[in-house]
Amino acid sequence: MTQQSRFSASIAGREKKNYTLLKKHQLSYNHGNSKVANYGTVYELTDYDEALVPKVYHSFSLTSENSSKFIESYFHTKKLDAQLRKFIASTARMDGLLNISFDDFMKVKLFAPERCEQSKISRIINLIEKLITLQQRKMEQLKQLKKAMLQQLFVNKNNKQPILKFKNFRNNWREYKLSEIVNLEDNKRKPVKATERIRGKIPYYGANGIQDYVKGYTHIGKHVLIAEDGANSVDDYPIYFIYSPSWINNHTHVLTAKEEILSSEFLAYALKKINYAKYLVGSGRYKLNAEILKLIPLKIPTMNEQKYIESNLSKIDKLIALQQNKLTQLTALKKYLLQKLFI
């Protein structure tokens, strides 16, 4: 992206002497350490005819016998990491850059076929990356659609009906305290002995969300909603909808809907609409006390309208899950190809 679009101004200013002018299809090695690329990574300039990159990056062009995309993809395989590791003089500097000189970087050895074969490999990788980009775009559009529907299908504190109403549903929504429409099941949990914990068999829900091992407390029932007692951010308070049997940490509130008036699935969506910031106490690690939780107001419609709303939102959730599965498969396919198409 341009500096203008990223920062609303050119941040290079008069210090452009500290930048390298990169032409289209030239490459830059960002030798910054990250979880994704422990020894840095290489990218080809494709979206612009030219761009400025910091001189601390090792920028280079290729001879006509080689494909830029092939070389970029080669570094993404991580097959060259072992060589890069040997050239690093010390650990990362204060700016996060690994101490690998340009001369040492140029000593990295790789295997390359003829240009024709490089081009074919590059086209395959390009195709997969385009499919991944399109899939990510679909995912984002579906998530935006769900976000918009959550905004339109639920009433806010000043209204009695939602902005978007389904046909034949015109009744005003009624406000309740949570304690009037849900059961707080915290006191039904019981300690579990270590010998009873079976790793990997039953999901565990705790202070850090869903985990793949078992410990802590259990709750027996179905259609359970849980709200974490603590959160690192007031803007992203975690709520989960789960089916039992499940293991639930004692730092987590357990809620079940009073089924004569409230659908569990509808409650799961409705709870995500609540602004929890004003109900949390503490700092750093925020707390949602059980007594405060009971007093939170929530407006709900008739049971028939609840079912209609949850059905439509559930369809979007299934589409999102389907698209996520496709994205996971494409990402796995790219990883497989990167391993098999390069030496």
C-alpha positions, 0 to 999 in steps of 0.5 A: 500500500502507499504511505498516503493510504496507510498514514495519510501522509508521506512519512519518508519526507526528506529522508528518502536517501534511507530508502531503496527504489524498488522496481516491479518484479524486483525483490526485498529480503526483510530480515526481521524476526517474526513468528511467521518467518523466524529468519525473515522472508523475501517478497517480490514487488508486484502491485506497483511499478516502483516502491520505496523500501528501507535500505535496511532490507536487502533488495535485489533483482534477478538475471533474465534466466530466473523468475522472481515469483519462483525465488520469492516462493522458494524462501516461503518454503523455509527450506533456506532457513538453515542457511540463513540461521548460519549467517546470522551473527547474533540475535535480533537487534532492538529494531527486530532485524536479524544481523545478517549482512547483504554479502552473507545473504547473497551466499545463500545457495538454492536449486533452480530449474530452467526458466520455463519450469520456474515459470510453470511452478510460479503460475501454480503458486500464483493460482493458489494464492489468488484462490486463497485471496478470493476465499479470504474475501468471501469470508470477510464479506460473510462476516460483514453480512453477519455483523450487519444482520446482528445490528439490524435484527436486534433492538437497541436500548432506545427501540422496541422493534428492530430495524430489519423486521421479518414478515408477520413479526410486528410485536414489540420486544420485551425487556428482562433482566438476565436473571428472569430469562436464564439460569445461572448454573455456576453452583452446579459444577463439581470438582473433578479428580485428575484421574477422571480427566481424559485428555482429548475426549471432551472439550475444555472451556476455561479462562483462555477459551476452548482448549483440547485437553481436560481439567477443572470442573464439569457441567452436565446439561445441554445447550449451555452458554458460558461467559468468561469471568475475566477478559483482557479487553472490554471491547471483546468479551468472550461468550461461547455456545456449547453442547454438553458434555463439556468441562468448564473452568470455575472462572467461567459463568455457566448459563442456560436459557429458561426454555419456556420463554427463551431459545438457547440459540437466540440467547447465544446471538443476543449475548454477543450484542451486549456492551459489557464494558460498563458491567466489567470491574477491575483493570488489566484483567476485567471481571464480570461478577455473577451478581452484576451479570444477573442484572444486565437487561436484555430485550427479546421477541416472541419465541417464534420470532426468536427461532426465525432470527436464529435460523437465519443467523445460523445459516450464515454461520454455516456458510462462514464455517464452510468457507473457513474449511475451504480456506484451510484446505487451500492453505494446506494445499499451498503448503504442500506444493511449496514443500513438493515443488522445491528442492 
